[in-house]
Each structure stands twice: as C-alpha cells, then as structure tokens.
Amino acid sequence: MDFGFFTSDDGDTLTPTPVARSAWSPDQIHGVAVSGAMARAMERAFTRDDLRPARWTVDLFRPGLFETATTEVEVLREGPRIALVEVRFVQAGETKARATALWLKETQNPEGRTWANEDIPTPPPLEATGGPLTGPNIPWFSSAKEWSQDFGDHANAGRHSTFQFGVPIVVGELHTPFQSAAAVADSTSLVVNWSDKGVEWINTDISLSLSRLPRTQEVGLRAVEWTAHDGIAVGTATMFDREGIIGTSTVTCLANAKRTVDMTRRDLGGEARASVDV
C-alpha cells in the first residue's frame, strides 16, 4: 500500500501524512489515525492464536498534533481465557490518547436461543461500487438519500451509514481487518453526529465491541441511537461487513458548534481523498 495515515522509517516512529490531518484543525491528527496507530502497535506487540480482540476502548483526552508520534504497549493481564492490553499514543513525551484491548478466548456458542435484532444493515450494492472494495476509497454514505460518495447528498437529518475500505495505518503496510475496524470505529462520531447543519459534536472516546473480526478490510457503520443533553451527546452505531453485523461502537461527544465541520466542503482530492474523520 503506497497510501496511509503515517510513514515510518523504523517501524516505531510515526510521521503523519496529509490523510491524517483533522477537519477540526490543520494542526491536529484525527481520531481514525490515532486509533488505528494504537491498534497497529497492539497487534505488533501482542498476539495469541487462541484469543482475539473483542473490545477496543479509546480515550481521546488530548488532541493529537500533526507531528511525529510513538506508541507504548503494556500487557496488564494475560490468562488462559482473557488478556488485557494497554496502548498509549505519545508525542514529545506526552501521552495524547490511550486504548485498552480486551482479548477473549474463542470457543463455541451455547445452544440456547436469544433475541437478536433482525434489522440488518447492508452495504452499498456491488454493482454500485464495482465489486468489493480492495483499496482506500472515498467512503460511501447513505442517509435520507441512497448510497453515494457525494457528501452533498448526505447533509441531512436522516439516519447515516458509511461503508469503506479502511485506510492503511502506515504507508507500505497492509493493515489487518482489526486495524481497519479500530480505525473506522472513530467514524461513529460522523454517522451519529452528522446533521443538516454539519458536524457540531466532537467525540472524546471510542468503545468498540466485536463478536468477530471483519472478514476483510471493508467495514461499515450505521447509526442506531443518539441522545444529547446540556452539550454532551452519546451515539451508538452498528458495525458490519458484507456478511452481517459484527459489533457495536459507541462515542461520547462534546458540543463544538463554534467550529462546526461542513462535510459538503471537505477536500477529498489527491492524498486526502480517503480522509473523512472529524
């Protein structure tokens, strides 16, 4: 992949590319890149064939700046059925964000029947996308309008969904399906907060729970719940791939109306064509 959020000469030091630049400020890195960088670091430092990451929780408590970064990984607990791993995103000696990954042991489902939501989201039709997405692309969206890559179509108060091939974390590396899911999960803020006036909320965290990993780097999100009081909002989205629902993602947000992002004016040309995070 000759396209990604960061470059890295040594595998550890990350230098942001234009694709990582935030819409909130040109001096900042967006949460998709930060979450993806920490997911990459975690998978490089820890892996177990009998466990898989089932929960990914990110705290975005300081803005990531548009400058080089490193990551730190610590295994907090490792047992036969569960492991807990912490990752920190560090710039100039200061931790800007942290994530914890809960790894669980794979077994078999019990036989008992439980209720499950039958309202299953579907990706854009293959005939519209020209087949499965195999590389970074302008994300597809649906809302009160049908699936399209035209952001102007979706500046409305409809129920938003997105489907995209996750951007590689580091130029020259093919990211894993988990890294794609962990990065795209930050776009939960976009699908739940995109209104007819733009994006007026900024997320402070990501909580992603996965019953399985996506089969490929193609990942979708569809808004399922949103509530706001006194300048604090909570939004939840369903994460899915071409085979169905794989989990949920929740974000907690602060009102940021003085710096509203008008998605219809996003520059998606050139290297920035795959960056849609806010």
Phi, psi and omega in degrees: 000121178263027186214136180180176181284331184221159164249158180207120179278330183247001181088343184247316179279127185250125177248118185294146173259171179304335180294338182272356185288134183282149174284340179290323181202137178293347180269003185239160174259140181279166185292332177301314181293318181295312179297317179297320179297319180289324176297318177299314181298319180297315181290333176287330185263335186217133174203144176219127182296333183266356178240157173218152180292122183247342176218137181228112184242123185240131173252118182257075191266349172223143179296133171284128183270160182278071180207173184298154182216160172230171178230151177233136184235136178223127175276111184278327177203140175221118179229186183291333183239354185208144173219146179234123184237135178250140178231141178236139177258116192240135174226128180051040177079001183246130177286123181260334180203158176219156179220150171236137178243128176258117179260133182236154182282135176280133175222219177240149177291140172295169185274346183297146180267137178230162177290141175219142180293127180266003177274086188267124177290151179234145179285171175300148183302145180300327180291334178283321183271356182075027182106182177302145178286129185239005179196171180306138185212164168296123184300149174271143177227151166228158182200231169290347176250162180290170180306132174197170175257011179266107184298331179297334179294335194247017175277070183212176182266020179284175177283116187267145172225156173223153175216131186201160169271116184303141179289135175304146182286314182237133177304131180094356179241142171271116181289158180275163175303323178295318178299322178297314180296317182295323179287309183297335180304330178294338177287357171307321179301325181288312185289333180269335187254355182285114184246186177286356177247008182106200178255113187249010181230146177239131183277145181253356182200175172217133173232104183250125176241130186236127173278336170206166177277153174299149183290328179224195178276002175280126182220142177235158175225140174225130180298136178234339181201144176207134176214146182214138175212135172055039176080011177237128181235150174232129179229142179234140178230151171273134174260137183214163170232196185289347180261351179138192181289137178238352179169192178226155178226132182235140177232146173251132193230154174248142176299136182218042189296335180290345179233042182306137176265120176271101185296336181289347180254007178296136177271107181254021178276161175058223185293338183274009189294339182254004182263112181236000184291154177238000000 
